[in-house]
Amino acid sequence: MYAIGSDGFLHTLSSANGADMTAPVPFLPPNPKPSALIFIDGVIYTTTSSGCGAVPNAVWAIDLTAGNKVTSWKTGG
């Protein structure tokens, strides 16, 4: 299971006990307001909104198969 902490790090959690299965990785700036995570072919997508934590409104992706490369596209609204 994947989750984003208030620090913007992506956590891979065990569904059995909630513990981190791997070390958390940087994904979003701190204090975001992310939407639900979508996992497709090794890439996790989310969106941010409301400018929370001064994080721009954008679509964000982290490619877990390519060294955790993060990409974002600002939505402008």
Number of C-alpha atoms within 10 A of each C-alpha: 10 14 15 24 16 15 13 19 17 19 20 18 17 13 11 6 7 10 11 14 12 10 11 16 15 18 21 25 14 17 16 23 21 24 13 11 15 12 15 9 8 12 16 19 20 19 21 20 18 13 14 14 12 13 17 21 21 19 17 19 22 23 17 15 10 10 8 16 13 17 14 16 12 12 12 8 9
